[in-house]
């Protein structure tokens, strides 16, 4: 188990990695070694995640969420495959931690007196401006 928070963890069996050739720096080595990592985390098979966290995670994943319900994270920032694997896992953990934080509920508020007065004075100013633009009547 990989611990995300004190009460949330993910099973390593739910993760799968595939290695591809990375673009970018690496010299001649870039054409020979598959150093980029694609980390795949299947949300539907993720039993330990609570349902609200899973829903927020799917929303936060955005374009990284595939049609079959898996989060796909590609890491090719480093030349080393090991560092790319660590980077992909760190990014997944950070994403799950962000999803684990419940959103603060919105408290409906009403505009204060100063805001109401400011709005009314702006309306009056605009009205005067438009009234002054009209042609004088005979």
N, C-alpha and C positions, 0 to 999 in steps of 0.2 A: 504494500500500500504506500502511496505517495501522499503525505500529509499536506493538505492545502490550508485548512484552518484547524482549530482545536477539535471541531466536531465533523469536519468534512475531509474526506480523503478519496483518492481515485485508485482504482485497481490497475496495476501495470499491465494486466492482461487485456484491458480495454484500449491500450495504446498499440499502434503499429507504426513502424518506421520503414520508409523506402528511401533509397539513396539514388540521387541523380547527379549528372554533371552540372557543375555550377558555372554560371557566367561570371565575368568580371576578373579580378586579379588572380594570379596563380602561375603565370608564365606557361611553359610547356606542360607543366603538371596538370593544368586545368583540362587538357584534352585527354588525359589518361585516367584520372581518378574521379570517382563519383563522390565528391565531398559535400554536396548540398543534401539536405535532409528534408523529407516531407513527413511530418508527424500527423498521424490520423487518430482522432479520438471520436469514437462512436457514442453519441449522446443517448441513443435508445438503449444501448447495452449498459449504460452507466447506472448501475443499481444504487450505489451509495449516495448519489446526488439527490437532494430533496427536490420535489417538483417545482417550487417557485424559483430555486436556484437554476434548475435546468432550463426553465422558460426564459429567465433573464440572460443566461449564457447563450441561448440560441439567438436572442435579439442582439446581444453585444457582438456575437461572432460576425454578423453581417454577411459580407461576400465570402468569408472563409467557410461558411456552412454550406455543405453540398446538398444535393437533392435527396440523397439517401440518409440525411440526418447525421452526418459526421463533420467534425471540425477539422479542416486541413490547414496546417501551419507549415509554411515553407521557410527554411532557414539556410541562407547561403552567404551570410555576412563574413564568415571567417574562412581561411584557407583549409583549416583542419576539420575533418569530419566529426571528431569528438567534440570540438567547441561548437560546431553547428548543432549537434544533437543536444548539448546542454542549453544552447540558446533557444531552440525550439521548445524544449520542455519548460524552461523558465517563462517563455512567453505564454504558454498554455496555462501554467500555474497562475501567472499574473491575471490572465483573462478570467479564470475561475474565481480568483479572489475578488475581482471587481464585481462579478455576478453574485457572490455570496453576501455582499453588502445590500441589505434591503433599502429601497428608496424611501426617503422621508415623505410622510404623507403631507399633501398640500392642505394648508389651512386657509379657507377662504377669508379674504380680508376686504374691508371696505375702504374707499378713499377717504383720507382725512379732510378736515375742514380747509386747510391751506390749499390742498390739491383741488378741491371743489371751487374755491374762490379763484384760483389761478385759471382754471378751465373757463369759468364764467367771464372773467376779465378778458381772456384771450378771445372768447366768442364776441364780446362787446367790441373789442378793438377791431376784429375782422369785419364786423358789421359796419362800423363807422368807416373803415377803409373802403368797403364796397359802396356804401351810401355816397361817399365823397366822389366816387368815380362817375356817378350818373350825371347826365346832362341836366342843367337846371331847367325847370319847367317854367313856361311863361304865364 
